[in-house]
């Protein structure tokens, strides 16, 4: 591809915005167009479940770039628009049609369509006061409702649900979390971290119930939610947040005939199955990007990650692909979740079968490491940013940090990381 090619990016979230900005910074001369179905310019999503709800953050502070940035850098934002059809020509180019009838010609197509929140499929799920949180508009509605809500039920013990639960508690609401699985964050973190966060939330006054499924949303005559019903109880609620995960938005990819499997399947260069379309961000499912992904003999593990770091690193790899200088996407992903006063930070990717080791830590802290084939591949940290930064450094440097070293409370991780940066310890 040429640096003068016209690039069309469908989506205007973190990954899309980062790709557009990075392309310009890399000297790309062709047109760059972002098509987003929301009316707001690209913004940060993480604060929507925390600072935005409390008023500590506003719409202006969420913006990923200053208002004049996009025009000054020749990046066209088409907001409140949806691409409904793509006609591919020879090679990577083609034409796209928006819902309003606008035609867009491109040389390179990038899908950064994100994900959509799942909804409850139970009687009463459409009642007034049953909400989801994904967009800025969702957050504005939730903030308005939290101003008067007294009984809040959060359906789903995932990251978004727990962050909102903690925020609602700070705002003075009585909060109940209902998780269908045996523990909160069951697919995302280890049993040790799940148990620690459960105890933390209960200590702040949040009622956390697991192995509980919602059977009905009860509403008053005017259609306003008044309770959530399970198999054995009815919980008062004037606000219900549904946080049961999100599904990748693959409708356009499917119409293009691309391979889809819990996301748009891409290779190590972020190319979809047609060999020309790029897919990045929450909609893309890719080979595990960690340097140690092939430590075991199993088939390559594919992952779909929803995080700021992953969006940024994928965008950096996509830039190289667009510019005709592809290199495999390799990174050590990291993620954070602020749940009230509990700050969870995760680095690396663990898999079933990895050995979990809890490192000695002081009160209010938890550090869990995961080893595969004798080397550290991931860690979960609560309440200890210094340990997290040290572990990020060690994993980034490729240091194995054997399990016995990790478990030794006399070993100072920050010193180990400093030695790794200075090259005085060998990498694996």
C-alpha positions as CSV (number, residue, x, y, z in Angstrom):
1,X,0.0,0.0,0.0
2,X,1.0,3.6,-0.6
3,X,1.3,6.4,2.0
4,X,-1.2,8.3,-0.2
5,X,-3.9,5.7,0.0
6,X,-7.3,6.8,1.3
7,X,-8.2,5.0,4.6
8,X,-11.7,4.5,5.8
9,X,-12.1,3.5,9.5
10,X,-15.5,2.2,10.5
11,X,-15.8,3.1,14.1
12,X,-14.7,6.0,16.2
13,X,-13.6,4.5,19.5
14,X,-10.2,4.3,21.2
15,X,-8.7,1.9,18.6
16,X,-10.1,3.8,15.6
17,X,-9.0,7.2,17.0
18,X,-5.5,5.9,17.9
19,X,-5.0,4.5,14.4
20,X,-6.0,7.7,12.7
21,X,-3.7,9.8,14.9
22,X,-0.8,7.4,14.5
23,X,-1.2,7.2,10.8
24,X,-0.8,11.0,10.5
25,X,2.1,11.0,12.9
26,X,3.8,8.4,10.8
27,X,3.5,10.6,7.7
28,X,0.5,9.1,6.0
29,X,-0.6,11.5,3.2
30,X,-3.9,10.0,2.0
31,X,-7.3,10.9,3.4
32,X,-8.3,9.4,6.7
33,X,-12.0,9.1,7.5
34,X,-13.6,7.9,10.8
35,X,-17.3,7.0,10.7
36,X,-18.9,6.7,14.2
37,X,-22.5,6.1,15.0
38,X,-22.4,8.3,18.1
39,X,-22.7,12.1,17.9
40,X,-19.7,12.8,20.2
41,X,-16.1,12.9,18.9
42,X,-13.9,10.0,20.1
43,X,-13.8,9.8,23.9
44,X,-12.5,7.7,26.8
45,X,-14.8,5.0,28.0
46,X,-13.2,3.9,31.3
47,X,-14.4,7.0,33.3
48,X,-18.0,6.4,32.3
49,X,-18.5,3.9,35.1
50,X,-16.7,6.0,37.7
51,X,-15.7,9.7,37.5
52,X,-18.3,10.7,35.0
53,X,-21.1,9.3,37.2
54,X,-19.9,11.2,40.3
55,X,-19.3,14.4,38.3
56,X,-15.5,14.3,38.7
57,X,-15.3,14.0,34.9
58,X,-17.4,15.8,32.3
59,X,-17.8,15.3,28.5
60,X,-15.0,17.7,27.7
61,X,-12.5,16.0,29.9
62,X,-13.3,12.6,28.3
63,X,-12.3,13.8,24.8
64,X,-9.4,11.9,23.3
65,X,-8.1,15.0,21.5
66,X,-8.7,18.7,21.7
67,X,-11.7,19.9,19.5
68,X,-9.6,21.4,16.8
69,X,-7.2,18.4,16.5
70,X,-9.1,16.4,13.9
71,X,-9.5,19.2,11.4
72,X,-6.0,20.5,11.9
73,X,-4.6,17.1,11.1
74,X,-6.8,16.4,8.1
75,X,-8.9,13.6,9.7
76,X,-12.5,13.6,8.7
77,X,-15.0,12.7,11.4
78,X,-18.4,11.6,10.2
79,X,-20.4,11.3,13.5
80,X,-23.9,10.0,14.0
81,X,-23.4,7.9,10.9
82,X,-23.5,4.2,10.2
83,X,-21.9,2.3,7.4
84,X,-24.6,-0.1,6.1
85,X,-23.0,-1.4,2.9
86,X,-19.6,-2.0,1.4
87,X,-18.9,-2.7,-2.2
88,X,-15.4,-4.2,-2.7
89,X,-13.5,-3.6,-5.9
90,X,-10.3,-5.2,-7.0
91,X,-7.7,-5.4,-4.4
92,X,-8.2,-3.7,-1.0
93,X,-10.3,-0.7,-2.2
94,X,-14.0,-0.1,-2.7
95,X,-16.9,2.0,-1.8
96,X,-19.0,2.3,1.4
97,X,-22.5,3.6,1.8
98,X,-23.8,5.2,5.0
99,X,-27.4,5.1,6.3
100,X,-27.8,8.7,5.3
101,X,-26.8,7.8,1.7
102,X,-23.3,9.2,1.7
103,X,-20.8,7.4,-0.5
104,X,-17.2,7.0,0.7
105,X,-14.4,5.7,-1.6
106,X,-11.4,4.0,0.0
107,X,-8.2,2.2,-0.8
108,X,-8.0,0.5,2.6
109,X,-10.8,-0.5,4.9
110,X,-10.4,-0.8,8.7
111,X,-13.2,-2.2,10.9
112,X,-13.1,-0.9,14.5
113,X,-16.8,-1.4,15.1
114,X,-16.5,-2.2,18.8
115,X,-19.0,-4.2,20.9
116,X,-22.6,-3.9,22.0
117,X,-23.8,-4.6,25.6
118,X,-25.9,-7.7,26.1
119,X,-29.5,-7.3,27.3
120,X,-31.5,-9.4,29.7
121,X,-33.9,-11.8,28.1
122,X,-36.5,-12.1,30.9
123,X,-40.0,-10.7,31.4
124,X,-40.1,-7.0,32.2
125,X,-36.5,-6.4,30.9
126,X,-37.8,-3.4,28.9
127,X,-39.1,-1.6,32.0
128,X,-38.2,2.0,32.6
129,X,-35.1,2.1,34.9
130,X,-33.4,-1.0,33.4
131,X,-30.3,0.3,31.7
132,X,-26.9,-0.7,30.3
133,X,-23.6,1.2,30.2
134,X,-21.5,1.4,27.0
135,X,-21.8,4.9,25.5
136,X,-21.6,8.5,26.7
137,X,-25.4,8.7,26.2
138,X,-25.8,5.6,28.4
139,X,-23.6,7.2,31.1
140,X,-25.5,10.5,31.0
141,X,-28.8,8.7,31.5
142,X,-27.3,6.6,34.3
143,X,-25.9,9.6,36.1
144,X,-29.3,11.3,36.0
145,X,-31.0,8.2,37.4
146,X,-28.4,7.7,40.1
147,X,-29.1,11.2,41.5
148,X,-32.4,9.9,42.9
149,X,-32.0,6.2,43.0
150,X,-32.0,4.5,46.4
151,X,-32.1,0.8,45.6
152,X,-29.8,-0.2,42.8
153,X,-29.5,-3.7,41.5
154,X,-26.6,-4.6,39.3
155,X,-27.1,-7.8,37.3
156,X,-23.7,-9.2,36.5
157,X,-20.5,-9.3,38.5
158,X,-18.1,-8.2,35.8
159,X,-15.9,-5.1,35.6
160,X,-18.5,-2.6,34.5
161,X,-21.1,-3.9,37.0
162,X,-18.7,-3.8,39.9
163,X,-17.4,-0.4,39.1
164,X,-20.9,1.0,38.9
165,X,-21.9,-0.8,42.1
166,X,-19.0,0.8,43.9
167,X,-19.8,4.2,42.5
168,X,-23.5,4.0,43.4
169,X,-22.5,3.1,46.9
170,X,-20.4,6.2,47.2
171,X,-23.3,8.2,46.0
172,X,-25.5,6.8,48.8
173,X,-27.5,4.1,47.2
174,X,-28.2,0.6,48.6
175,X,-26.6,-1.7,46.1
176,X,-27.1,-5.4,45.4
177,X,-25.0,-7.4,42.9
178,X,-26.5,-10.5,41.3
179,X,-24.0,-12.8,39.6
180,X,-25.2,-15.9,37.8
181,X,-21.9,-17.7,38.1
182,X,-20.3,-19.1,41.3
183,X,-18.1,-16.0,41.8
184,X,-17.7,-12.5,40.5
185,X,-15.3,-11.9,37.7
186,X,-15.3,-15.6,37.2
187,X,-13.9,-15.6,33.7
188,X,-11.6,-12.6,34.2
189,X,-9.6,-13.2,37.3
190,X,-8.4,-16.0,39.6
191,X,-10.3,-17.4,42.6
192,X,-8.0,-15.6,45.0
193,X,-8.7,-12.2,43.4
194,X,-12.4,-12.9,43.0
195,X,-12.6,-13.8,46.7
196,X,-10.6,-10.7,47.8
197,X,-12.8,-8.3,45.8
198,X,-16.0,-10.0,47.0
199,X,-14.9,-9.4,50.6
200,X,-14.0,-5.8,49.8
201,X,-17.3,-5.0,48.2
202,X,-19.3,-6.6,51.0
203,X,-17.3,-4.7,53.6
204,X,-18.4,-1.4,51.9
205,X,-22.0,-2.4,52.2
206,X,-22.7,-4.0,48.8
207,X,-24.8,-7.2,48.9
208,X,-23.1,-9.6,46.6
209,X,-25.0,-12.8,45.6
210,X,-23.6,-15.5,43.4
211,X,-25.2,-18.5,41.7
212,X,-28.3,-16.3,41.2
213,X,-30.2,-15.8,38.0
214,X,-32.8,-13.1,37.3
215,X,-36.2,-14.5,36.4
216,X,-38.2,-11.3,36.0
217,X,-38.1,-7.5,36.3
218,X,-41.1,-6.3,38.2
219,X,-42.5,-2.9,37.3
220,X,-45.3,-0.7,38.6
221,X,-48.3,0.3,36.6
222,X,-46.5,3.1,34.8
223,X,-43.8,0.7,33.6
224,X,-41.2,1.8,36.1
225,X,-39.0,-0.9,37.7
226,X,-39.7,-1.6,41.3
227,X,-38.0,-4.9,41.9
228,X,-35.9,-7.7,40.6
229,X,-37.1,-11.3,41.0
230,X,-35.0,-14.4,41.3
231,X,-35.9,-18.0,42.0
232,X,-36.1,-17.4,45.7
233,X,-36.3,-13.7,46.4
234,X,-37.6,-10.3,45.3
235,X,-35.2,-7.4,45.7
236,X,-36.4,-3.8,45.7
237,X,-35.0,-1.7,42.9
238,X,-35.7,1.7,41.4
239,X,-32.7,1.3,39.1
240,X,-31.3,-1.9,37.5
241,X,-27.9,-1.9,35.6
242,X,-27.4,-4.8,33.3
243,X,-23.7,-5.7,33.1
244,X,-23.6,-9.1,31.6
245,X,-20.9,-8.6,29.0
246,X,-20.8,-7.3,25.4
247,X,-20.9,-8.9,22.0
248,X,-18.5,-7.9,19.2
249,X,-20.2,-5.9,16.4
250,X,-19.6,-8.1,13.4
251,X,-22.6,-7.4,11.2
252,X,-20.6,-5.5,8.5
253,X,-17.9,-8.1,8.6
254,X,-20.4,-10.9,8.1
255,X,-21.9,-9.1,5.1
256,X,-18.4,-8.9,3.7
257,X,-18.0,-12.6,4.0
258,X,-15.2,-12.4,6.6
259,X,-14.5,-15.1,9.1
260,X,-16.2,-14.4,12.4
261,X,-15.8,-16.4,15.6
262,X,-16.7,-14.4,18.7
263,X,-15.2,-11.5,16.8
264,X,-13.7,-10.7,13.4
265,X,-10.9,-13.2,13.1
266,X,-7.5,-11.6,12.2
267,X,-4.0,-12.8,11.8
268,X,-0.8,-11.6,13.5
269,X,-0.8,-8.5,11.2
270,X,-4.5,-7.8,12.1
271,X,-5.7,-8.7,8.6
272,X,-9.1,-10.4,8.3
273,X,-9.7,-13.6,6.3
274,X,-9.8,-11.7,3.0
275,X,-6.2,-10.7,3.4
276,X,-6.9,-7.0,3.0
277,X,-9.4,-5.7,5.5
278,X,-8.0,-4.7,8.9
279,X,-9.9,-5.2,12.1
280,X,-8.9,-3.8,15.5
281,X,-10.2,-3.2,19.0
282,X,-13.1,-4.8,20.8
283,X,-14.5,-6.4,17.6
284,X,-11.3,-8.3,16.7
285,X,-10.3,-11.7,17.8
286,X,-6.6,-12.4,17.3
287,X,-3.8,-14.8,18.2
288,X,-2.6,-14.4,21.8
289,X,-0.1,-11.5,21.4
290,X,2.2,-12.3,24.3
291,X,5.8,-13.3,23.6
292,X,5.3,-16.6,25.4
293,X,2.1,-17.6,23.7
294,X,3.6,-20.8,22.4
295,X,5.0,-22.1,25.7
296,X,2.6,-25.1,25.6
297,X,1.9,-27.5,22.8
298,X,-1.8,-26.7,22.4
299,X,-3.2,-24.9,19.4
300,X,-2.7,-21.1,19.3
301,X,-5.0,-19.4,21.7
302,X,-7.2,-16.7,20.2
303,X,-8.3,-13.8,22.4
304,X,-10.7,-10.8,22.1
305,X,-9.6,-8.1,24.6
306,X,-11.5,-5.0,25.6
307,X,-9.0,-2.6,27.1
308,X,-7.4,0.7,26.3
309,X,-3.9,-0.7,26.2
310,X,-4.9,-3.4,23.7
311,X,-6.7,-0.9,21.5
312,X,-3.5,1.3,21.4
313,X,-1.1,-1.5,20.7
314,X,-3.3,-3.0,18.0
315,X,-3.6,0.4,16.4
316,X,0.2,0.7,16.3
317,X,0.5,-2.7,14.6
318,X,-2.3,-1.7,12.1
319,X,-0.3,1.4,11.2
320,X,2.6,-0.7,10.0
321,X,0.2,-2.9,8.0
322,X,-1.5,0.1,6.3
323,X,2.0,1.5,5.5
324,X,3.1,-1.7,3.9
325,X,5.6,-2.5,6.6
326,X,3.8,-5.3,8.5
327,X,5.2,-6.9,11.6
328,X,3.5,-9.4,13.9
329,X,1.5,-7.8,16.7
330,X,3.3,-8.7,19.9
331,X,2.6,-7.1,23.3
332,X,2.1,-7.8,27.0
333,X,-1.4,-6.5,27.6
334,X,-2.4,-4.8,30.8
335,X,-5.7,-3.6,32.2
336,X,-7.1,-1.9,35.2
337,X,-10.4,-1.6,37.0
338,X,-11.1,1.0,39.8
339,X,-13.8,-0.4,42.0
340,X,-14.3,2.2,44.7
341,X,-11.1,2.1,46.8
342,X,-10.0,-1.2,45.3
343,X,-7.7,-0.8,42.3
344,X,-7.3,-4.0,40.3
345,X,-4.5,-4.1,37.8
346,X,-3.8,-7.1,35.5
347,X,-0.8,-7.7,33.2
348,X,-0.3,-10.5,30.8
349,X,-2.8,-13.2,29.8
350,X,-3.4,-16.2,32.0
351,X,-4.9,-19.5,30.6
352,X,-6.6,-22.4,32.3
353,X,-3.9,-24.7,33.7
354,X,-1.5,-21.9,34.6
355,X,-0.2,-22.2,38.2
356,X,-1.4,-19.5,40.5
357,X,0.8,-18.2,43.3
358,X,-0.2,-15.7,45.9
359,X,2.7,-13.5,46.9
360,X,2.9,-12.3,50.6
361,X,1.5,-8.8,50.8
362,X,0.5,-6.4,53.5
363,X,-3.0,-5.4,54.6
364,X,-5.2,-4.1,51.8
365,X,-3.0,-5.6,49.1
366,X,-3.1,-8.8,46.9
367,X,-0.5,-9.9,44.4
368,X,-1.1,-13.1,42.4
369,X,1.2,-14.5,39.8
370,X,0.6,-17.1,37.1
371,X,3.3,-19.5,35.8
372,X,3.3,-21.6,32.7
373,X,6.2,-24.0,31.9
374,X,8.1,-22.5,34.8
375,X,7.9,-18.8,33.9
376,X,5.7,-15.9,34.9
377,X,3.1,-15.1,32.2
378,X,0.6,-12.9,34.1
379,X,-0.2,-11.2,37.4
380,X,-3.2,-9.7,39.2
381,X,-2.6,-6.9,41.7
382,X,-4.9,-5.1,44.0
383,X,-3.9,-2.1,46.0
384,X,-0.2,-2.2,45.2
385,X,0.6,-0.1,42.1
386,X,4.4,-0.3,42.7
387,X,4.3,-4.1,42.6
388,X,2.2,-3.9,39.4
389,X,4.6,-1.6,37.7
390,X,7.5,-3.9,38.7
391,X,5.7,-6.9,37.3
392,X,4.9,-5.0,34.0
393,X,8.6,-4.3,33.7
394,X,9.6,-7.8,34.4
395,X,7.1,-9.3,32.0
396,X,8.1,-6.8,29.3
397,X,11.7,-7.6,29.8
398,X,11.1,-11.3,29.4
399,X,12.4,-12.2,32.8
400,X,11.0,-15.6,33.9
401,X,10.5,-14.8,37.6
402,X,10.3,-18.4,38.7
403,X,7.5,-19.3,41.1
404,X,9.8,-19.7,44.1
405,X,11.2,-16.3,43.5
406,X,7.8,-14.8,43.1
407,X,6.5,-16.4,46.3
408,X,9.5,-15.2,48.3
409,X,8.4,-12.1,50.3
410,X,12.0,-11.1,50.9
411,X,12.5,-10.6,47.2
412,X,11.8,-7.0,46.3
413,X,10.0,-6.9,43.0
414,X,11.0,-3.2,42.4
415,X,14.7,-4.1,42.7
416,X,14.2,-7.1,40.5
417,X,12.6,-4.9,37.9
418,X,15.4,-2.3,38.2
419,X,18.0,-5.0,37.6
420,X,16.0,-6.2,34.6
421,X,16.0,-2.6,33.1
422,X,19.7,-2.3,33.7
423,X,20.3,-5.7,32.1
424,X,22.0,-7.2,35.2
425,X,19.7,-10.2,35.1
426,X,19.2,-12.4,32.1
427,X,15.9,-12.8,30.3
428,X,14.3,-16.1,29.3
